[in-house]
Amino acid sequence: DWQMVCADAQGAFEVCAPITTAKPLEEQFLNVIERYSVLGRLAEFEARLRPRFYVLPGIALSGQITALYSSTNVGKTLTVLALIQALILKGQIESKNVCYFNADDNLDGTVEKLRIAERCLFHTVLPGERGFETKKLPDFIEELINSGHAPGKILIIDTLKKFTEIMSKDKSSTFMDLLRRFTMAQGTVIILTHTNKDTRADGSPIPGGTSDVPEDSDAVFTMRV
């Protein structure tokens, strides 16, 4: 037997490490899935839910990403701010939860919109003021998510191309993934952005940039006059 063979053999045998049988593929698959699965966490997600309401009547729901497209100088920003103002004055939205990121104006336009913000006491953030730059927006959103301060916050991003490269699928997709995480944390996003200069055959506007923004938004509207 093997013991006699080993005894007769010249030189000592070294003790080897035991052979580990490879895990069946199904077991390996389950180990990976269980690492990421949220099975059993339903109650936790239900606890995060908040009542839905319109932050822009008939247009934008809380906890969602809404994209508004138009050509330049149509008035989408003033329309949005006027609707937000009305809800704040009615007490349906807390002004401290609204933050307007304005990267689309000259000084005249900035002052015009600041007058609305000052009247309603909602926040305005401007590139070049108090150390803010457009490239810092993702870090700001990450901080809101990670600190648990995203619920109830309403971010108005004007205009999208100043905060991400709308012609880059990779960068647009990455930015929209971040916004989705923000809404999963019960924040709300309103994106203001531009249509193409060309229109469809029927004259309707064509959203500018890649398809990632409209595809990854919960609601998409185009405005024209």
Rosetta blueprint (number, residue, H / E / L):
1 D L
2 W H
3 Q H
4 M H
5 V H
6 C H
7 A H
8 D H
9 A L
10 Q L
11 G L
12 A L
13 F L
14 E L
15 V L
16 C L
17 A L
18 P L
19 I L
20 T L
21 T L
22 A L
23 K L
24 P L
25 L H
26 E H
27 E H
28 Q H
29 F H
30 L H
31 N H
32 V H
33 I H
34 E H
35 R H
36 Y H
37 S L
38 V L
39 L L
40 G L
41 R L
42 L H
43 A H
44 E H
45 F H
46 E H
47 A H
48 R H
49 L L
50 R L
51 P L
52 R L
53 F L
54 Y E
55 V E
56 L E
57 P L
58 G L
59 I L
60 A E
61 L E
62 S L
63 G L
64 Q L
65 I E
66 T E
67 A E
68 L E
69 Y E
70 S E
71 S L
72 T L
73 N L
74 V L
75 G L
76 K H
77 T H
78 L H
79 T H
80 V H
81 L H
82 A H
83 L H
84 I H
85 Q H
86 A H
87 L H
88 I H
89 L H
90 K L
91 G L
92 Q L
93 I L
94 E L
95 S H
96 K H
97 N H
98 V E
99 C E
100 Y E
101 F E
102 N E
103 A L
104 D L
105 D L
106 N L
107 L H
108 D H
109 G H
110 T H
111 V H
112 E H
113 K H
114 L H
115 R H
116 I H
117 A H
118 E H
119 R H
120 C H
121 L L
122 F L
123 H E
124 T E
125 V E
126 L L
127 P L
128 G L
129 E L
130 R L
131 G L
132 F L
133 E L
134 T H
135 K H
136 K H
137 L H
138 P H
139 D H
140 F H
141 I H
142 E H
143 E H
144 L H
145 I H
146 N H
147 S H
148 G L
149 H L
150 A L
151 P L
152 G L
153 K L
154 I E
155 L E
156 I E
157 I E
158 D E
159 T L
160 L H
161 K H
162 K H
163 F L
164 T L
165 E L
166 I L
167 M L
168 S L
169 K H
170 D H
171 K H
172 S H
173 S H
174 T H
175 F H
176 M H
177 D H
178 L H
179 L H
180 R H
181 R H
182 F H
183 T H
184 M H
185 A L
186 Q L
187 G L
188 T E
189 V E
190 I E
191 I E
192 L E
193 T E
194 H E
195 T E
196 N E
197 K E
198 D E
199 T E
200 R L
201 A L
202 D L
203 G L
204 S L
205 P E
206 I E
207 P E
208 G L
209 G L
210 T L
211 S L
212 D H
213 V H
214 P H
215 E H
216 D H
217 S L
218 D L
219 A E
220 V E
221 F E
222 T E
223 M E
224 R L
225 V L
